Amino acid sequence: MAGEITSIKILLVDNPTEIRNMREALREAGFGNVSEMTTGLQVLTEIKKNPPELVIVSFILPQYSGMQVFKSMRADKALSQIKFIMVTPKVNRRELDEIKTQGVEHILSRPFESVQLRDMIYTAFGMEAADVKAEGAKAHGEGLSLFASGSFEEALKMFRAASDAYPDAEHFFMQGRCYLEMNMYDLAIAAFQNVIERDRHHRDVDHMLGVALQKKKDYNASIQALERAARKESAKAQTHLELGKSYLGADMVEKADTSFATAVTMEPQNVEHRTEIGNAYLDKGLYEKAESAFGAALAINPENIPLYNRMAIALRKQGKFMEAINIYVKALNVAPDDEGLYYNLARALFESGQKDKAIKALDKALALDGEFKEAKQLREEYSKL
């Protein structure tokens, strides 16, 4: 199976100056079970003690060349079945053919991308890269369906299976999104950073990394990621909205105002965005700004009951009790049988000094729902005062 090949034992034999680059290329290709040596002389002795499944050898090595290592391995029955890849400097066709005539089947010439190394390993083990990629794509598709249905743990399993089969950046990106939905922010951040290492130009990774960092309240790092996302031509209103939230978290109110204004300009009829802006201001204690955002959202959708509640909270926080009462009255014109609105109206009435009217509002709430526990408790409390 494709997932099994990424766990094979690999021995990497290369010059000290290239070892680090080769190990990184293997990591990017999805292979982590790697040991290393820097001279060909060590190889034959060591691999007899602990045989790998694949040896990747540089053509040019000090003291004992890559070709000598290959010939010695093929001459030894115990080692002859180990898979072998030769890494050469840039060579011409004649030099390449000469290496092949000596029995080396799998040759990779520098410079190369990690995907080329990955595909060469698949080929060495008799697997077609296209088939492996298709296996990953199938698991990814199943993961997307599970993600859309809210089954994030099950979706995560499929995206992991996809990356085991074929370590594509998109598989890791969706793992990050699953972790984010599951409130596992450190793992989400690690997954998104993995995507960046594999595909610096991934369309959405900076946005999602910024959101994950925001959830961790690491606002400065979140701002850096979201600013990168906002500079892209493909940047959406949601990116500017999230950037505004992170600016607020870092107490950069003017920059937050600008980002929120950009989001609203891009999607002026988006009630959800205006509501999020209002909530962000409300949570920050910027009640006038929250009132303005909620008011703009209500102007677009005057039948949104939760918006009336948020608007009234912003007004009450400013001591604007009569305005809050008027908002609840408007909401009750839209939803006259909403016991929660009567409950919240009662609180606003009481805060404005109208205890008797507050009790009457609670009576109406209880008439609609006799089991409304909070309304019962509040009525008892008000009646004793």
C-alpha positions, 0 to 999 in steps of 0.5 A: 500500500502507498501508506506503507511505503512512506515508512520504509527504512532508508539509508542516505549516503551523501557528502556532508555538505549535501546530507542536510538538503537530501534529508529535507527533500526526503522529509518533504517527500513524506519519508521520515525513517531515515539514517545517514552516513557520509562515507561509502566505506561505512556502508557495507559493514553497517547495512549488514548489521541493520539492513535498510529497505532502500539505499540512496547514494551520492555518485561522488563520495570521499574514499569509496565512490557511489558506484563502488558501493553499488557494485559491492552491494550487488556482489553480496547476496545478502545485500543484492535485493536492497533497493538502490537509487544513485544521485549524480551531479548534472550529467549529460546523456552519454554519462547517464547511459554509462552509469546505466550500463553498469546496472544502476536502474534508478538515477536522479540527477541534481538539482531535483525537486522533492516530488521527483525524489518521491516518484523515483522511490515509488518507481524503485518499489514498482509503484506508479506515482499516478496510482499512488496519487489517485489513492490519495485523491480518493481518500481526500474526496471521502474526507471532504464529504465527512468534513462537510457533514461535520464529522471532523474526526472521521474526516481527519482520518481520511486526510491522514490516509491521503497524505500517507498515500501521497504527501500533497500539501492539500491533504495537510491543509485539510488536516489543519482545518479539521484540527481547527474545527476540533479546537486543537490549535497547536496541531492546526498551526503545525499542519498549516506550517507543514503546508507552507513548507511544501507549497509557499504559494498555497492560496488559503494557508496564510488565512487559515494559519492566521485564524489558528494563531488568533484562536491561540491569542498569538495576535502578532503572529496572526497579524503577520499571516493574515497580512500576507493573505490580505496582500494576495490578489485572491484575498476575500472579505473574510481575510480582512475581517479576520485581520481586523479581529487580530488587530483588535486583539493586539489593541490596534483599533485604527487598523482594525477599523480599516480592515473591517471597512475593507471587508464591508466594502468588498461584501456590503450586503453580508449580514454575517460579516457585519454581525461578526464585526459587531461582536468583535467590538462588543467583546472588546468593550467598544460599545458604540462601534458595536452598536453601529455595526449591529445597526447596519446589519439590522438595516439589511436584515430587520428580521434577524432576532439574534441581532436585536439581542446583540444590538440591545446588549451594546446599548445596555453596556453604554447605559442606553436603557431606553434605546435597548428597550425600543430595540426589544419592542421592535424585535417583539413586533417581528417575533411576538411569541419569543419568550427569550425576548421578553426575558431580555426586555425585562432585564433592560426595563429593570436596569432603567428603573421600571421594576413593575414593567420588568415583572410583567415582561417576565410574566409574559415570558412564563406564559409562553414557556412555564418551564423557563427556569431563568425567568422564574428565578429572575421574577422571584428576585425582582419581586423581593426588591 
